[in-house]
Amino acid sequence: MEKSNKRSFEKEFEKALRSYGYGFPETADEVEKFEAEMGNMEIPTLPILENPSDILNRGEVKTTGIVHRLKVDYSAAQNLAMAAREGKAVSDATKRKMLQDRKQSEENKEG
């Protein structure tokens, strides 16, 4: 977005917010009015959020008794893998190398 368009948008956006009574107070009178209207408004605290990795590893999201199961569609990854091979099948030599690498990786995890 061009700088002039961005600034124009910002002015219009601020104008729209102010027309609905939103925006930051800028003058002393606006601050006094805000404080009078809001008083000692209590700000709610949010519950501690779970680690997103734990949620993904669990494979489900539990919220107030409702369980949402994550459904992962791996077909896109398969299509990308095939595209990387230019539509060709995986050669036997490559399959052997992949199995060898996997085995070596598992041994390194254990050791």
C-alpha positions in Angstrom: 0.0 0.0 0.0 1.4 3.4 -0.9 2.3 5.7 2.0 -0.4 8.3 1.0 -3.1 5.7 0.7 -2.0 4.1 4.0 -2.2 7.5 5.8 -5.6 8.3 4.2 -6.9 4.9 5.4 -5.6 5.5 8.9 -7.3 8.8 9.1 -10.6 7.4 7.9 -10.3 4.4 10.2 -9.7 6.6 13.2 -12.6 8.9 12.2 -14.9 5.8 12.0 -13.7 4.5 15.4 -14.3 7.9 17.0 -17.8 8.2 15.5 -18.7 5.1 17.5 -17.0 6.4 20.6 -13.8 4.3 20.3 -10.2 5.5 20.1 -7.6 6.7 22.6 -8.4 9.9 24.5 -6.1 12.7 23.3 -7.1 15.8 25.3 -7.4 16.3 29.0 -11.2 16.6 28.7 -11.3 13.3 26.8 -9.2 11.6 29.5 -11.5 12.9 32.3 -14.6 11.8 30.4 -13.0 8.3 29.9 -12.1 8.0 33.5 -15.5 9.0 34.7 -17.3 6.6 32.3 -15.0 3.6 33.0 -14.3 4.2 36.7 -12.5 1.2 38.2 -13.2 -1.2 35.4 -11.9 -4.7 36.2 -9.9 -6.3 33.5 -10.5 -10.0 33.3 -7.5 -12.3 33.6 -7.1 -15.0 31.0 -6.5 -18.7 31.9 -3.1 -20.0 31.4 -2.8 -21.2 27.9 -1.6 -24.7 27.0 1.6 -25.3 25.1 0.5 -25.5 21.4 3.0 -28.4 20.8 1.3 -30.4 23.6 -2.1 -29.9 22.0 -0.8 -31.0 18.5 1.0 -34.0 19.9 -2.2 -35.0 21.7 -4.1 -34.9 18.5 -7.2 -33.4 20.0 -8.5 -30.2 21.5 -10.6 -30.4 24.6 -12.9 -27.5 25.4 -15.7 -27.5 28.0 -16.5 -31.2 27.4 -16.3 -31.0 23.6 -13.5 -32.9 21.9 -12.4 -31.9 18.5 -10.2 -34.5 16.7 -7.6 -33.1 14.3 -7.9 -34.6 10.9 -4.7 -34.3 8.9 -4.8 -34.7 5.1 -1.4 -35.9 4.0 -2.4 -36.2 0.3 -1.0 -32.7 -0.4 2.4 -33.8 1.0 2.3 -36.9 -1.1 1.5 -34.8 -4.2 4.4 -32.5 -3.4 6.7 -35.4 -3.0 5.6 -36.8 -6.3 6.1 -33.4 -7.9 9.6 -33.2 -6.5 10.3 -36.6 -8.2 8.8 -35.2 -11.4 6.1 -37.9 -11.3 8.5 -40.7 -11.2 8.3 -43.6 -8.7 10.8 -43.9 -5.8 13.7 -46.1 -7.0 14.7 -49.3 -5.0 18.0 -47.7 -4.3 16.3 -44.6 -2.8 14.0 -46.8 -0.7 17.0 -48.7 0.7 18.7 -45.5 1.5 15.6 -44.2 3.2 15.3 -47.3 5.3 19.0 -47.2 6.2 18.7 -43.5 7.2 15.6 -44.2 9.4 17.3 -47.2 11.1 20.4 -45.1 11.8 18.3 -42.3 13.1 16.4 -44.6 15.5 19.7 -46.1 16.7 21.1 -42.6 17.4 18.0 -41.7 19.5 18.4 -44.8 21.6 22.2 -44.4 22.1 
